[in-house]
């Protein structure tokens, strides 16, 4: 994926039967929205991709309004899932 720029993505889900900790959503740094979905599938659970309601590319982390997320997230500057840590 050389030459591509990393972007921030925020995902929300339709159904979370066993993942109550993900009810706020998932934050990912990835090259594309498909890359973000793949990372969530690999790092959290492959079945989550079937429950994705929205995948939004964030232009700024200021778009996240839930006060719990920013102080409890991992490193958003590297490719991977940063919320939840």
LUMLUMVO-478826 format. One record per residue: residue number from 1; residue in three letters; y, x, z of N, C-alpha, C in turn. Coordinates in steps of 0.1 Angstrom, whole numbers. Atoms other than C-alpha are relative to their C-alpha. Layout:
<recs>
REC  nr rest   npy   npx   npz  capy  capx  capz   cpy   cpx   cpz
REC NUM  Ala     Y     X     Z     Y     X     Z     Y     X     Z
...
</recs>
This chain:
<recs>
REC  nr rest   npy   npx   npz  capy  capx  capz   cpy   cpx   cpz
REC   1  Unk   -12     8     0     0     0     0    13     9     0
REC   2  Unk   -11    -9     1    22    29    -7    12    -6    -7
REC   3  Unk   -12     5     6    58    21   -15     4   -14     5
REC   4  Unk    -4    13    -6    58   -12     3     7     1    13
REC   5  Unk    -8    -1   -13    81   -19    32    -7    -9    10
REC   6  Unk     5     9   -10    69   -32    65    10   -11     4
REC   7  Unk    -8    12    -3    81   -66    75    -5    -6    13
REC   8  Unk     5     8   -11    79   -88   106    -3   -14    -4
REC   9  Unk     5    13     3    60  -120   104    -3    -7    14
REC  10  Unk     3     9   -12    56  -149   129    -9   -11    -5
REC  11  Unk    10    10     4    26  -172   127    -2   -10    11
REC  12  Unk     3    10    -9    20  -205   143   -12    -8    -5
REC  13  Unk    14     6     3   -13  -225   144     0   -15     2
REC  14  Unk     3    14    -1   -25  -260   139    -9    -3    12
REC  15  Unk    10     2   -10   -54  -258   163    -4    13     7
REC  16  Unk     4   -12    -7   -63  -233   190   -10    -4    11
REC  17  Unk     9     5   -10   -94  -245   207    -3     9    12
REC  18  Unk     3   -10   -10  -102  -213   226    11    10     2
REC  19  Unk   -11   -10     0   -69  -195   223    13    -5     6
REC  20  Unk   -12     6    -6   -45  -211   247    11    11     1
REC  21  Unk   -10   -11     0   -27  -177   250     8     2   -12
REC  22  Unk    -6    -1    13   -17  -180   214     9   -12    -4
REC  23  Unk    -7    12     3     1  -213   217    14     2    -4
REC  24  Unk   -14    -4     4    35  -196   213     0     5   -14
REC  25  Unk     1    -6    13    24  -179   181    -5    14     1
REC  26  Unk     5   -14     1    15  -144   169    11     7    -8
REC  27  Unk    -9    -8     7    39  -117   159    -7    12    -6
REC  28  Unk     7   -11     7    28   -91   133    10     8    -9
REC  29  Unk    -7    -8    10    43   -62   114   -10     4   -11
REC  30  Unk     9    -2    12    27   -60    79     8     2   -12
REC  31  Unk    -6    -2    13    34   -52    43     3   -13    -7
REC  32  Unk    -1    13     7    29   -88    30    -5   -11    10
REC  33  Unk     5    10    -9    21  -122    45   -16     0     0
REC  34  Unk    14    -1     0   -15  -118    33    -5    12     9
REC  35  Unk     3   -11    -9   -16   -84    51     1    -4    14
REC  36  Unk    -2     5   -13    -3  -101    82   -12    -9     4
REC  37  Unk    12     9    -3   -31  -128    80   -12     9     2
REC  38  Unk    12    -9    -1   -57  -100    75     0     7    14
REC  39  Unk    -1    -6   -13   -44   -82   106    -4    -9    12
REC  40  Unk     3    10   -11   -46  -113   128   -15    -3     0
REC  41  Unk    14     3     1   -81  -120   115    -8    12     6
REC  42  Unk     7   -12    -5   -92   -84   123     2     2    15
REC  43  Unk    -4    -4   -13   -74   -79   156    -3   -11    11
REC  44  Unk     1    11   -10   -77  -113   172   -13    -8    -2
REC  45  Unk    12     8     2  -103  -136   156     0    -4   -15
REC  46  Unk     1     3    14  -115  -141   120     2   -15    -3
REC  47  Unk    -1    14     1  -115  -179   125    14    -5     0
REC  48  Unk   -14     4    -2   -77  -180   132     6    -3   -14
REC  49  Unk    -6     2    13   -69  -178    95    -2   -15    -5
REC  50  Unk     2    13     4   -83  -213    91     9   -10     7
REC  51  Unk    -8     9    -8   -59  -227   117    15     3    -2
REC  52  Unk   -14    -4     2   -26  -211   104     8   -12    -5
REC  53  Unk    -9    10     4     1  -237   101    12     6    -8
REC  54  Unk   -11    -6     7    30  -214    91    -1    15     2
REC  55  Unk    -2   -15     0    36  -177    83    15     2    -5
REC  56  Unk   -14    -1     4    73  -169    83     4    15     1
REC  57  Unk    -5   -14     0    88  -135    74    14    -1     8
REC  58  Unk   -12    -1    -8   115  -126   100     9    10    -5
REC  59  Unk   -10   -10     4   147  -109    89     5     8    13
REC  60  Unk    -4    -6   -13   155  -102   126    -8    -5    11
REC  61  Unk     7     5   -12   137  -104   159     8   -10     8
REC  62  Unk    -9    10    -6   167  -125   170    -4   -14    -4
REC  63  Unk     5    13     4   150  -153   152   -10    -6    10
REC  64  Unk    10     4   -10   125  -155   180     9    -6    12
REC  65  Unk    -9     7   -10   141  -180   205    -8    -1    14
REC  66  Unk     7     2   -12   113  -182   231     2    13     9
REC  67  Unk    -4   -11    -9   125  -160   260   -12     8     6
REC  68  Unk    11    -7    -5    90  -151   270    -5    11   -10
REC  69  Unk     6    -9    10    82  -132   238     6    14    -1
REC  70  Unk    -6   -13     2   106  -104   234    -3    10    12
REC  71  Unk     3   -10   -11   101   -88   269   -15     2     1
REC  72  Unk    14    -1    -2    63   -92   265    -7     4   -13
REC  73  Unk     6    -4    13    57   -78   230    -3    15     0
REC  74  Unk     3   -14     3    42   -45   218    10     6   -10
REC  75  Unk    -9    -7     9    56   -21   193     1    -7   -14
REC  76  Unk    -2     7    12    70   -40   164     4     9   -12
REC  77  Unk    -4   -10    11    78    -8   144   -11     6    -7
REC  78  Unk    12    -5     7    42     0   134    -8   -12    -5
REC  79  Unk     8    11     6    18   -21   113   -10    -4    11
REC  80  Unk    10     6   -10    -2   -44   136     6   -12     7
REC  81  Unk    -4    11    -8    -1   -73   160     8     4    12
REC  82  Unk    -9    -4   -11    28   -70   185     2   -11    10
REC  83  Unk     0    11   -10    26  -104   202   -11    -9    -4
REC  84  Unk     1    -6   -13     5  -110   221    -4    15    -1
REC  85  Unk     4   -14     0     1   -73   231   -15     1     2
</recs>
